[in-house]
């Protein structure tokens, strides 16, 4: 018969391995799970919500656009008007419209007097397309809390026109800092309206603008590329938007921009350390 002490010593590695394997499987399952964008009402919630503004339309493939209206069950899209069944609303799958973008998907959806938080992100991987996230959360004045890290999925590649124009326009109750790498790995020559009014009126955002927020953008300025991007973001602090090297100011690179390329980019963002020294047209 094997001595008790020896038996215990032999079993310890097996027990440890079994525990590690269980933890690994659990972690893997979490990482391999579907990407979900979640909205949770703070207290009360409306009877219905309406998706899409003037230019969204509907998902290109309704069978791939899944929604949980609050009862914990995901079902394919059937209508832009959703009857709410609980405090937590979830979106999963491919919600791109026939034009391949998410333009105005939640335009005004969360602006009706019921405060709601946001977590998770879009299930998207690939390059920007024209109007990719144009006005996606426009006028969602009842969105509270921070902007989630990874909200826009694994977006990467060359900029596209209007890709983040008015994305958070007048989301005046969003708070906390802007996440680093919010706009993914964007690299290339600027295009028209790409970040126009992106954070316009987000007066409760705080902290500094992350280094490299706009990726590796360089080259000839484009019309309205940064027009009013941070207008009236009065609670932002630190220095103005920095390029990826962490030392070159955005306006140092584009200070020769003419016309309206960067007009009023930081208008009213008076909490920035270098507000007074930036070019007059930018403020």
Secondary structure, DSSP 8 states (H G I E B T S, - for coil): ---HHHHHHHHHHHHHHHHHHHHHHHHHHHHHS--EEEEEESS---SEEE---TTT---SSGGGEEEE-SSS-EEE---SEEE--SSEEEEEE----TTSS-TTTTTTTT-SS--EEEEE----EE---TTTTTTTTTT-TTEEB---TTTT-EEEES--TTTTTTTTTT-TTB-B---TTTT-EEEE---TTTTTTTTTT-TTB-EE--TTTT-EE-SS--TTTTTTTTTT-TTEESSS-B-TTSSSBHHHHSTT--TTTTTTTTTT-TTSTTGGGS-GGG-
